[in-house]
Amino acid sequence: MQARRLKAIERMLSIQSRIRKLAEWRQKAIELQAAAARDESRALVASLNGDGPTAGLFADMTAKRLHRVGVSIWAFEAAAAAQAKQVLAETGREKRTARLADHVRKIKLRTDQDGALVEIMDAREGQRAAKL
């Protein structure tokens, strides 16, 4: 019974690990999108500040694009914060499952040792009874 329970908990631990890794990957993807948006924002500001023959030609469109990029940066940062909380929650679940698996392993080991001890004692008792 303990062996089946341990096997099931180890499967749960494997699944929890995968879920945590997926959450971390999502967080990294969101952070990369936010970094790309920040880079685009810097480029747009540089183009607005630039000197050249077309410096003021597309200023209105560039300013609108800069505003949209700023809004998307804010959204990415909010999503990254929410995903960081999710990663933390998944990490906690994985750790709890790992502790449970360790606990069940210890119980199974004790049960196996007790069973082996009972077998040894029965064998010794059988030998003693055979001598009488």
N, C-alpha and C positions, 0 to 999 in steps of 0.2 A: 504494500500500500504506500509506504514512504517513497519507494522508488518511482512509482507512477506520479506521485505528488511532486517529487523533485524534478522529474522530467518535464512536467507541465509548467512548473515555475521557471525552469531554465529556458523553456520556449518563450514564456512571457518576458523574461529578461532579454532575450534576443530581440524580440519585437520592440520592447521599450528602447533598447539601444538604437534600433533602426529609426524609430520615431524621433528620438532625440537628434540623431544625425540629420534627418530631414529638416527638423526645425532649425538646426544650425546652418544648413545649406540655404534655407529660405532667408534667414537673417543675413547671411553673407551676400546673397543676391540683392536684397534690399539695400544693403550698405553700398554695394557696387553701383546700383542705380542712383543712389543719392550722390555718390562721388562723381559720377558722370554728369549729373545735373549741376552740381557745383562747378565742375569744369566748364560746362556750357555757359553757366552764368558768368563766370570770369571772362570767358571769351566774348560774350555779348557786351559786358561792361567795357572791355578793352576796345571793342569796335565802336562803341558810343564815344569813348574818349579819344579815339584815334584821329589823326590828322591826315587828310588826303583829299583828293578831288571828290570822292563820294561820301565823305564823312557825315554830312547831314542829310544825305539823300534818303536813306531808309531809317532814319532815327525813330520815327513813329512806330514802324513795324518792329524794329529792334526792341524798343521800350516795351511794347505789348508782349513780345516773346520773352523778354526778361521777366516781366511780371508773371507770366504763365510758368516759367521755369522756377521762379521763387516759390510759387504756390506748390508746385510739384516737389520741390525740396522739402518744404514743410510737411507735405503728406508722406514723403519717404521717411523723414525723421520720426514722425508719429508711428508709422508702420514698423520702423526698426525698433522703437521702444516697446511696442506691443509684442513684437516677435521675440525680443530679448526676454520679456516676461514669460513667454511661451517656452523658450529654451530652458529657462530656470525651472519652470514647472515640470517639464519633461525630464530634466536632470534629476530633480527630486524624486519623481516616480521611479526612475531607473535605479537610483540609490536605494530606495525602499524595497524594491523588488530584489535587488542584490543582497540586501541584508536578510530578507525573508529566505532567499535561496541558501545563504550561508547557515541560517538557523535550521532549515530543514536538512541540510547536509549533515550538520552536527547531530541532529536527532537520529537520522538514518545510520550514522556511524555508531552512535551509542546502541541503537537497536541491534545492529549487526554484531557488535562486540558482545552484547548481552546474549544474543543467540549462540554465538560461538562459545561463550563461557558455559552456557547451559549444556551444550553438546559435549564439551570437555568433562563437565561434572557428571553427566549421564554416563559417559564412557568409563570414567574412573569408578563410578558406582557399579557399573556392570562388571568391570574387572574385579572389584572387591567381592561382589556377590558370587562371581565364578570361583574365586579362591575358597569361599566358604563351602 
